[in-house]
Amino acid sequence: MVKLLDEHERTLAFAEVALGQIRSLRQTAVPRNYEIWYVYATGYNAALNKIINETLARSGKLSESDLEQIYETYLSHIKTSDRIDKVGARVIGEIDDVMKLITEALGVAAVYDASLVGASDRLATATTHEQVKAIVESLAKSTREMRETNQTLENRLAQSKSEISDLQHSLEAIRAESLTDPLTGLGNRKYFDRSIEMAVQSALTTAEPLSLLMFDIDHFKSFNDSYGHLTGDQVLRLVAQSLKQTIKGQDITARYGGEEFAVVLPNTALRQALTVADHIRRAVMAKELKKKSTGEILGRVTISVGVSMLKVGDDTDSLIERADACLYVAKRAGRNRVICEADPEFNAETQTRVA
């Protein structure tokens, strides 16, 4: 009883620290933020504590994108691993049950084989009708038992096949979920990192063009500050919807982090990529944002876009860096525009930095 009370007090203390941090940093008290601070309070995840302390020391706060990145990096994958472990344990249990049944069936088969040999020997020496009848009845009984055992095994194997197929689908669903951003339904950062690496390697191997678009929602912080995080989430979903409606086929879309999105365009040269980027920019701007709770028209959302194309000698990092630099120039040039590495504004910015 004392131990239970101690555990009660200890976990309450962790909860109070978590809520205290949320309150002092004026963060939304949603389950994700509570979980981050609760784990922080326990001290069990040293890497999480380290990144939080470093971020607070550097900027004095944790932004929404910081919290999201911390959760994705240090907590969400742990839940996914736990779920995969549970499904894996069920698969192993299912296989163990089938193996036991097969072992039992092999034992019955051995007994049946022995009974056949014995019956053959007895038939060779049988001299009366009664003796033959007894041997035949014994064989019939053994055959029925063998048939029943085989039927049981067949039914169990069919059941196991169905069960393992369901578990396989569960694993596929968990994998897909682990690579999906829950708010927007687009690929998450993990999905982006994996996909762009494969796309870059493929483009370098085949000498096919590949372009990268990096998007950022203009004035996103002011949406959050003025109308709240729910409206901010609505803005993110609006941009994601525009991407889904515009990007098709082999092109890769992902939420890069916070209010940033990325699109990888295989087999696409820079000029075509610029056309795609501007089409997306216009599609986003065409949508009117309405506050769901009141119906109030909040205006239109705009995005800035940076575009880079894979060059000889490039790797994934250099491709992302140039697209990100173009995005930075688009922001500095007034937002709501597309800038690529061939534009004079980008070259002027690059020369200024070098100078």
C-alpha positions as a Markdown table, in Angstrom:
| # | Residue | x | y | z |
|---|---|---|---|---|
| 1 | Met | 0.0 | 0.0 | 0.0 |
| 2 | Val | 2.8 | 2.4 | 0.9 |
| 3 | Lys | 4.6 | 1.6 | -2.4 |
| 4 | Leu | 1.4 | 2.4 | -4.3 |
| 5 | Leu | 1.1 | 5.7 | -2.5 |
| 6 | Asp | 4.7 | 6.5 | -3.2 |
| 7 | Glu | 4.2 | 5.8 | -6.9 |
| 8 | His | 1.0 | 7.9 | -6.9 |
| 9 | Glu | 2.9 | 10.9 | -5.4 |
| 10 | Arg | 5.8 | 10.4 | -7.7 |
| 11 | Thr | 3.7 | 10.4 | -10.9 |
| 12 | Leu | 1.7 | 13.3 | -9.7 |
| 13 | Ala | 4.9 | 15.3 | -9.2 |
| 14 | Phe | 5.9 | 14.5 | -12.8 |
| 15 | Ala | 2.4 | 15.6 | -14.0 |
| 16 | Glu | 2.7 | 18.9 | -12.1 |
| 17 | Val | 6.1 | 19.6 | -13.6 |
| 18 | Ala | 4.7 | 18.9 | -17.1 |
| 19 | Leu | 1.7 | 21.2 | -16.6 |
| 20 | Gly | 3.9 | 23.8 | -15.0 |
| 21 | Gln | 6.2 | 23.9 | -18.1 |
| 22 | Ile | 3.2 | 24.1 | -20.4 |
| 23 | Arg | 1.8 | 27.0 | -18.4 |
| 24 | Ser | 5.0 | 28.9 | -18.0 |
| 25 | Leu | 5.8 | 28.6 | -21.8 |
| 26 | Arg | 2.2 | 29.4 | -22.7 |
| 27 | Gln | 1.8 | 26.3 | -24.9 |
| 28 | Thr | -1.4 | 24.5 | -25.8 |
| 29 | Ala | -2.3 | 21.8 | -23.2 |
| 30 | Val | -2.8 | 19.1 | -25.8 |
| 31 | Pro | -1.8 | 15.4 | -25.2 |
| 32 | Arg | 1.3 | 15.7 | -27.4 |
| 33 | Asn | 2.8 | 18.6 | -25.4 |
| 34 | Tyr | 1.8 | 17.0 | -22.1 |
| 35 | Glu | 3.6 | 13.8 | -23.1 |
| 36 | Ile | 6.7 | 15.7 | -24.1 |
| 37 | Trp | 6.9 | 17.5 | -20.8 |
| 38 | Tyr | 6.0 | 14.4 | -18.7 |
| 39 | Val | 8.8 | 12.4 | -20.3 |
| 40 | Tyr | 11.1 | 15.4 | -19.8 |
| 41 | Ala | 10.1 | 15.5 | -16.1 |
| 42 | Thr | 10.9 | 11.8 | -15.6 |
| 43 | Gly | 14.4 | 12.2 | -17.1 |
| 44 | Tyr | 14.1 | 8.8 | -18.7 |
| 45 | Asn | 14.8 | 10.1 | -22.3 |
| 46 | Ala | 18.2 | 11.8 | -22.0 |
| 47 | Ala | 18.3 | 12.8 | -25.7 |
| 48 | Leu | 14.8 | 14.5 | -25.5 |
| 49 | Asn | 15.9 | 16.4 | -22.4 |
| 50 | Lys | 19.1 | 17.5 | -24.1 |
| 51 | Ile | 17.5 | 18.9 | -27.2 |
| 52 | Ile | 14.8 | 20.7 | -25.1 |
| 53 | Asn | 17.5 | 22.3 | -22.8 |
| 54 | Glu | 19.6 | 23.4 | -25.8 |
| 55 | Thr | 16.6 | 24.9 | -27.6 |
| 56 | Leu | 15.4 | 26.8 | -24.5 |
| 57 | Ala | 19.0 | 28.0 | -23.9 |
| 58 | Arg | 19.2 | 29.2 | -27.5 |
| 59 | Ser | 15.8 | 30.9 | -28.0 |
| 60 | Gly | 14.1 | 30.9 | -24.6 |
| 61 | Lys | 11.0 | 29.0 | -26.0 |
| 62 | Leu | 9.8 | 26.0 | -27.9 |
| 63 | Ser | 7.9 | 26.9 | -31.1 |
| 64 | Glu | 5.1 | 24.7 | -32.4 |
| 65 | Ser | 7.5 | 23.3 | -35.1 |
| 66 | Asp | 10.1 | 22.6 | -32.3 |
| 67 | Leu | 7.5 | 20.6 | -30.3 |
| 68 | Glu | 6.4 | 18.7 | -33.4 |
| 69 | Gln | 9.9 | 17.9 | -34.4 |
| 70 | Ile | 10.8 | 16.7 | -30.9 |
| 71 | Tyr | 7.8 | 14.5 | -30.7 |
| 72 | Glu | 8.4 | 13.0 | -34.1 |
| 73 | Thr | 12.1 | 12.4 | -33.4 |
| 74 | Tyr | 12.1 | 11.2 | -29.8 |
| 75 | Leu | 8.6 | 9.8 | -29.0 |
| 76 | Ser | 6.4 | 8.8 | -31.9 |
| 77 | His | 8.8 | 6.1 | -33.2 |
| 78 | Ile | 8.8 | 4.5 | -29.7 |
| 79 | Lys | 5.1 | 4.0 | -29.9 |
| 80 | Thr | 5.4 | 2.6 | -33.4 |
| 81 | Ser | 8.2 | 0.2 | -32.3 |
| 82 | Asp | 6.0 | -1.0 | -29.4 |
| 83 | Arg | 3.1 | -1.7 | -31.8 |
| 84 | Ile | 5.4 | -3.6 | -34.2 |
| 85 | Asp | 6.7 | -5.6 | -31.3 |
| 86 | Lys | 3.2 | -6.6 | -30.3 |
| 87 | Val | 2.2 | -7.6 | -33.8 |
| 88 | Gly | 5.5 | -9.5 | -34.2 |
| 89 | Ala | 4.9 | -11.4 | -30.9 |
| 90 | Arg | 1.4 | -12.4 | -32.2 |
| 91 | Val | 2.9 | -13.7 | -35.4 |
| 92 | Ile | 5.5 | -15.7 | -33.4 |
| 93 | Gly | 2.8 | -17.1 | -31.2 |
| 94 | Glu | 0.7 | -18.1 | -34.2 |
| 95 | Ile | 3.7 | -19.9 | -35.7 |
| 96 | Asp | 4.5 | -21.7 | -32.4 |
| 97 | Asp | 0.9 | -23.0 | -32.2 |
| 98 | Val | 1.0 | -24.3 | -35.8 |
| 99 | Met | 4.4 | -26.0 | -35.2 |
| 100 | Lys | 3.0 | -27.7 | -32.1 |
| 101 | Leu | 0.0 | -28.9 | -34.1 |
| 102 | Ile | 2.3 | -30.2 | -36.9 |
| 103 | Thr | 4.4 | -32.1 | -34.3 |
| 104 | Glu | 1.3 | -33.7 | -32.9 |
| 105 | Ala | 0.2 | -34.6 | -36.5 |
| 106 | Leu | 3.6 | -36.2 | -37.2 |
| 107 | Gly | 3.2 | -38.3 | -34.1 |
| 108 | Val | -0.2 | -39.5 | -35.1 |
| 109 | Ala | 1.2 | -40.3 | -38.6 |
| 110 | Ala | 4.0 | -42.3 | -37.1 |
| 111 | Val | 1.5 | -44.3 | -35.0 |
| 112 | Tyr | -0.7 | -44.8 | -38.1 |
| 113 | Asp | 2.3 | -46.1 | -40.1 |
| 114 | Ala | 3.1 | -48.5 | -37.3 |
| 115 | Ser | -0.5 | -49.7 | -37.2 |
| 116 | Leu | -0.4 | -50.4 | -41.0 |
| 117 | Val | 2.8 | -52.4 | -40.6 |
| 118 | Gly | 1.3 | -54.3 | -37.7 |
| 119 | Ala | -1.9 | -55.0 | -39.6 |
| 120 | Ser | 0.1 | -56.3 | -42.6 |
| 121 | Asp | 1.9 | -58.7 | -40.3 |
| 122 | Arg | -1.3 | -59.9 | -38.6 |
| 123 | Leu | -3.1 | -60.3 | -41.9 |
| 124 | Ala | -0.3 | -62.6 | -43.1 |
| 125 | Thr | -0.9 | -64.9 | -40.2 |
| 126 | Ala | -4.7 | -64.6 | -39.8 |
| 127 | Thr | -6.6 | -67.8 | -40.4 |
| 128 | Thr | -10.2 | -67.0 | -39.4 |
| 129 | His | -12.9 | -64.6 | -40.4 |
| 130 | Glu | -13.1 | -63.0 | -36.9 |
| 131 | Gln | -9.3 | -62.3 | -37.0 |
| 132 | Val | -9.5 | -60.6 | -40.3 |
| 133 | Lys | -12.5 | -58.6 | -39.2 |
| 134 | Ala | -10.7 | -57.4 | -36.1 |
| 135 | Ile | -7.7 | -56.3 | -38.1 |
| 136 | Val | -9.9 | -54.4 | -40.6 |
| 137 | Glu | -11.8 | -52.7 | -37.8 |
| 138 | Ser | -8.6 | -51.7 | -36.2 |
| 139 | Leu | -7.3 | -50.2 | -39.5 |
| 140 | Ala | -10.6 | -48.4 | -40.0 |
| 141 | Lys | -10.3 | -46.8 | -36.6 |
| 142 | Ser | -6.7 | -45.7 | -37.2 |
| 143 | Thr | -7.7 | -44.3 | -40.6 |
| 144 | Arg | -10.6 | -42.2 | -39.0 |
| 145 | Glu | -8.2 | -40.9 | -36.4 |
| 146 | Met | -5.7 | -40.0 | -39.0 |
| 147 | Arg | -8.3 | -38.3 | -41.2 |
| 148 | Glu | -9.6 | -36.3 | -38.2 |
| 149 | Thr | -6.1 | -35.2 | -37.3 |
| 150 | Asn | -5.4 | -34.1 | -40.9 |
| 151 | Gln | -8.7 | -32.2 | -41.0 |
| 152 | Thr | -7.9 | -30.4 | -37.7 |
| 153 | Leu | -4.5 | -29.5 | -39.1 |
| 154 | Glu | -5.9 | -28.3 | -42.3 |
| 155 | Asn | -8.5 | -26.1 | -40.5 |
| 156 | Arg | -5.9 | -24.7 | -38.2 |
| 157 | Leu | -3.5 | -23.9 | -41.1 |
| 158 | Ala | -6.3 | -22.1 | -42.9 |
| 159 | Gln | -7.1 | -20.1 | -39.8 |
| 160 | Ser | -3.4 | -19.3 | -39.2 |
| 161 | Lys | -3.0 | -18.2 | -42.8 |
| 162 | Ser | -5.9 | -15.8 | -42.4 |
| 163 | Glu | -4.6 | -14.6 | -39.0 |
| 164 | Ile | -1.0 | -14.0 | -40.3 |
| 165 | Ser | -2.4 | -12.2 | -43.4 |
| 166 | Asp | -4.4 | -9.9 | -41.0 |
| 167 | Leu | -1.2 | -9.3 | -39.0 |
| 168 | Gln | 0.7 | -8.5 | -42.1 |
| 169 | His | -1.9 | -5.9 | -43.1 |
| 170 | Ser | -1.5 | -4.5 | -39.6 |
| 171 | Leu | 2.2 | -4.2 | -40.0 |
| 172 | Glu | 1.7 | -2.5 | -43.3 |
| 173 | Ala | -0.8 | -0.1 | -41.8 |
| 174 | Ile | 1.6 | 0.7 | -38.9 |
| 175 | Arg | 4.4 | 1.3 | -41.3 |
| 176 | Ala | 2.3 | 3.7 | -43.4 |
| 177 | Glu | 1.1 | 5.5 | -40.3 |
| 178 | Ser | 4.7 | 5.9 | -39.1 |
| 179 | Leu | 5.5 | 7.7 | -42.4 |
| 180 | Thr | 2.4 | 9.9 | -42.5 |
| 181 | Asp | 1.9 | 13.3 | -40.9 |
| 182 | Pro | -1.4 | 12.9 | -38.9 |
| 183 | Leu | -2.5 | 16.5 | -39.3 |
| 184 | Thr | -2.2 | 16.9 | -43.1 |
| 185 | Gly | -2.2 | 13.3 | -44.3 |
| 186 | Leu | 1.0 | 14.0 | -46.3 |
| 187 | Gly | 4.2 | 12.1 | -45.8 |
| 188 | Asn | 6.1 | 13.2 | -42.7 |
| 189 | Arg | 9.8 | 14.1 | -42.3 |
| 190 | Lys | 10.9 | 10.5 | -42.0 |
| 191 | Tyr | 9.1 | 9.7 | -45.3 |
| 192 | Phe | 10.7 | 12.7 | -47.0 |
| 193 | Asp | 14.2 | 11.8 | -45.9 |
| 194 | Arg | 13.8 | 8.2 | -47.1 |
| 195 | Ser | 12.1 | 9.2 | -50.4 |
| 196 | Ile | 14.4 | 12.0 | -51.5 |
| 197 | Glu | 17.5 | 9.8 | -50.7 |
| 198 | Met | 16.2 | 7.1 | -53.0 |
| 199 | Ala | 15.1 | 9.6 | -55.7 |
| 200 | Val | 18.5 | 11.4 | -55.7 |
| 201 | Gln | 20.4 | 8.1 | -56.0 |
| 202 | Ser | 18.1 | 7.0 | -58.8 |
| 203 | Ala | 18.5 | 10.3 | -60.7 |
| 204 | Leu | 22.3 | 10.2 | -60.4 |
| 205 | Thr | 22.4 | 6.6 | -61.6 |
| 206 | Thr | 20.1 | 7.1 | -64.6 |
| 207 | Ala | 21.2 | 10.7 | -65.4 |
| 208 | Glu | 17.5 | 11.8 | -65.3 |
| 209 | Pro | 16.6 | 15.3 | -64.1 |
| 210 | Leu | 15.2 | 15.8 | -60.6 |
| 211 | Ser | 13.9 | 19.0 | -59.0 |
| 212 | Leu | 13.0 | 19.9 | -55.4 |
| 213 | Leu | 10.4 | 22.4 | -54.3 |
| 214 | Met | 10.5 | 23.8 | -50.7 |
| 215 | Phe | 7.4 | 25.7 | -49.6 |
| 216 | Asp | 6.8 | 27.9 | -46.5 |
| 217 | Ile | 3.5 | 29.4 | -45.5 |
| 218 | Asp | 3.7 | 33.2 | -45.4 |
| 219 | His | 2.9 | 34.9 | -42.1 |
| 220 | Phe | 2.0 | 31.6 | -40.5 |
| 221 | Lys | 2.9 | 32.7 | -37.0 |
| 222 | Ser | 0.5 | 35.6 | -37.2 |
| 223 | Phe | -2.3 | 33.2 | -38.1 |
| 224 | Asn | -1.5 | 31.3 | -34.9 |
| 225 | Asp | -1.1 | 34.4 | -32.8 |
| 226 | Ser | -4.2 | 36.1 | -34.1 |
| 227 | Tyr | -6.7 | 33.2 | -34.5 |
| 228 | Gly | -5.3 | 30.4 | -32.4 |
| 229 | His | -3.6 | 27.0 | -33.2 |
| 230 | Leu | -6.8 | 25.4 | -34.5 |
| 231 | Thr | -6.9 | 28.0 | -37.3 |
| 232 | Gly | -3.2 | 27.4 | -37.8 |
| 233 | Asp | -4.0 | 23.7 | -38.2 |
| 234 | Gln | -6.7 | 24.6 | -40.7 |
| 235 | Val | -4.1 | 26.6 | -42.7 |
| 236 | Leu | -1.8 | 23.6 | -42.8 |
| 237 | Arg | -4.6 | 21.3 | -44.0 |
| 238 | Leu | -5.6 | 23.9 | -46.7 |
| 239 | Val | -2.0 | 23.9 | -48.1 |
| 240 | Ala | -1.8 | 20.1 | -47.9 |
| 241 | Gln | -5.1 | 19.8 | -49.8 |
| 242 | Ser | -3.8 | 22.0 | -52.6 |
| 243 | Leu | -0.7 | 19.9 | -52.8 |
| 244 | Lys | -2.7 | 16.7 | -53.0 |
| 245 | Gln | -4.9 | 18.1 | -55.7 |
| 246 | Thr | -2.0 | 19.3 | -57.8 |
| 247 | Ile | 0.8 | 16.7 | -57.3 |
| 248 | Lys | 0.1 | 13.3 | -58.9 |
| 249 | Gly | 1.9 | 10.1 | -59.9 |
| 250 | Gln | 5.5 | 9.5 | -58.9 |
| 251 | Asp | 6.0 | 13.0 | -57.4 |
| 252 | Ile | 6.7 | 13.0 | -53.6 |
| 253 | Thr | 4.9 | 15.3 | -51.2 |
| 254 | Ala | 5.7 | 15.7 | -47.5 |
| 255 | Arg | 5.4 | 18.1 | -44.6 |
| 256 | Tyr | 9.0 | 19.0 | -44.0 |
| 257 | Gly | 8.3 | 20.5 | -40.5 |
| 258 | Gly | 6.2 | 23.2 | -38.9 |
| 259 | Glu | 4.8 | 25.3 | -41.8 |
| 260 | Glu | 7.3 | 24.0 | -44.4 |
| 261 | Phe | 6.4 | 21.5 | -47.1 |
| 262 | Ala | 8.5 | 19.8 | -49.8 |
| 263 | Val | 7.8 | 18.2 | -53.2 |
| 264 | Val | 10.3 | 16.0 | -55.0 |
| 265 | Leu | 9.8 | 15.9 | -58.8 |
| 266 | Pro | 11.6 | 13.0 | -60.5 |
| 267 | Asn | 12.2 | 13.3 | -64.2 |
| 268 | Thr | 11.5 | 17.0 | -64.0 |
| 269 | Ala | 13.8 | 19.8 | -65.2 |
| 270 | Leu | 14.0 | 23.2 | -63.6 |
| 271 | Arg | 11.7 | 25.0 | -66.1 |
| 272 | Gln | 9.0 | 22.4 | -65.6 |
| 273 | Ala | 9.5 | 22.5 | -61.8 |
| 274 | Leu | 8.9 | 26.2 | -61.8 |
| 275 | Thr | 5.6 | 25.8 | -63.6 |
| 276 | Val | 4.5 | 23.2 | -61.1 |
| 277 | Ala | 5.6 | 25.4 | -58.2 |
| 278 | Asp | 3.7 | 28.4 | -59.5 |
| 279 | His | 0.6 | 26.3 | -60.2 |
| 280 | Ile | 0.7 | 25.2 | -56.5 |
| 281 | Arg | 1.2 | 28.7 | -55.3 |
| 282 | Arg | -1.8 | 29.9 | -57.3 |
| 283 | Ala | -3.9 | 27.0 | -56.1 |
| 284 | Val | -3.2 | 27.8 | -52.5 |
| 285 | Met | -3.9 | 31.5 | -53.0 |
| 286 | Ala | -7.2 | 30.7 | -54.7 |
| 287 | Lys | -8.7 | 29.2 | -51.6 |
| 288 | Glu | -10.5 | 31.4 | -49.1 |
| 289 | Leu | -9.8 | 30.7 | -45.5 |
| 290 | Lys | -12.9 | 30.7 | -43.3 |
| 291 | Lys | -12.8 | 30.3 | -39.5 |
| 292 | Lys | -14.8 | 27.2 | -38.8 |
| 293 | Ser | -16.1 | 28.2 | -35.4 |
| 294 | Thr | -17.6 | 31.5 | -36.5 |
| 295 | Gly | -17.7 | 31.4 | -40.3 |
| 296 | Glu | -15.6 | 34.6 | -40.4 |
| 297 | Ile | -13.6 | 35.1 | -43.6 |
| 298 | Leu | -10.0 | 35.4 | -42.7 |
| 299 | Gly | -8.6 | 36.1 | -46.1 |
| 300 | Arg | -6.3 | 34.1 | -48.4 |
| 301 | Val | -3.2 | 32.1 | -47.6 |
| 302 | Thr | 0.0 | 32.6 | -49.6 |
| 303 | Ile | 3.2 | 30.6 | -49.8 |
| 304 | Ser | 6.8 | 31.2 | -50.8 |
| 305 | Val | 8.6 | 28.6 | -52.8 |
| 306 | Gly | 12.3 | 27.8 | -53.5 |
| 307 | Val | 13.3 | 25.5 | -56.4 |
| 308 | Ser | 16.5 | 23.6 | -57.0 |
| 309 | Met | 17.5 | 21.0 | -59.6 |
| 310 | Leu | 20.0 | 18.2 | -59.1 |
| 311 | Lys | 23.4 | 18.8 | -60.6 |
| 312 | Val | 26.4 | 16.6 | -61.2 |
| 313 | Gly | 28.3 | 16.2 | -58.0 |
| 314 | Asp | 25.3 | 17.0 | -55.9 |
| 315 | Asp | 24.0 | 14.9 | -52.9 |
| 316 | Thr | 20.8 | 15.2 | -51.0 |
| 317 | Asp | 22.0 | 17.8 | -48.6 |
| 318 | Ser | 23.3 | 20.2 | -51.3 |
| 319 | Leu | 20.0 | 19.9 | -53.2 |
| 320 | Ile | 18.0 | 20.7 | -50.1 |
| 321 | Glu | 20.4 | 23.6 | -49.1 |
| 322 | Arg | 19.9 | 25.3 | -52.5 |
| 323 | Ala | 16.1 | 24.9 | -52.5 |
| 324 | Asp | 16.1 | 26.3 | -48.9 |
| 325 | Ala | 18.3 | 29.2 | -49.9 |
| 326 | Cys | 15.9 | 30.0 | -52.8 |
| 327 | Leu | 13.0 | 29.9 | -50.3 |
| 328 | Tyr | 14.9 | 32.3 | -48.1 |
| 329 | Val | 15.3 | 34.7 | -51.0 |
| 330 | Ala | 11.6 | 34.4 | -51.9 |
| 331 | Lys | 10.8 | 35.5 | -48.4 |
| 332 | Arg | 13.2 | 38.4 | -48.5 |
| 333 | Ala | 11.9 | 39.5 | -51.9 |
| 334 | Gly | 8.3 | 40.0 | -50.5 |
| 335 | Arg | 6.8 | 36.5 | -50.2 |
| 336 | Asn | 4.1 | 34.9 | -52.3 |
| 337 | Arg | 6.5 | 34.1 | -55.1 |
| 338 | Val | 8.7 | 31.3 | -56.6 |
| 339 | Ile | 12.5 | 31.7 | -56.8 |
| 340 | Cys | 14.8 | 29.2 | -58.3 |
| 341 | Glu | 18.6 | 29.0 | -58.4 |
| 342 | Ala | 18.7 | 30.4 | -62.0 |
| 343 | Asp | 16.9 | 33.6 | -61.0 |
| 344 | Pro | 19.0 | 36.9 | -60.7 |
| 345 | Glu | 17.6 | 37.5 | -57.1 |
| 346 | Phe | 19.2 | 34.2 | -56.0 |
| 347 | Asn | 22.5 | 34.9 | -57.6 |
| 348 | Ala | 22.6 | 38.4 | -56.2 |
| 349 | Glu | 21.9 | 37.0 | -52.7 |
| 350 | Thr | 24.6 | 34.3 | -53.1 |
| 351 | Gln | 27.2 | 36.9 | -54.3 |
| 352 | Thr | 26.3 | 39.2 | -51.4 |
| 353 | Arg | 26.9 | 36.3 | -48.9 |
| 354 | Val | 30.2 | 35.4 | -50.5 |
| 355 | Ala | 31.3 | 39.1 | -50.4 |
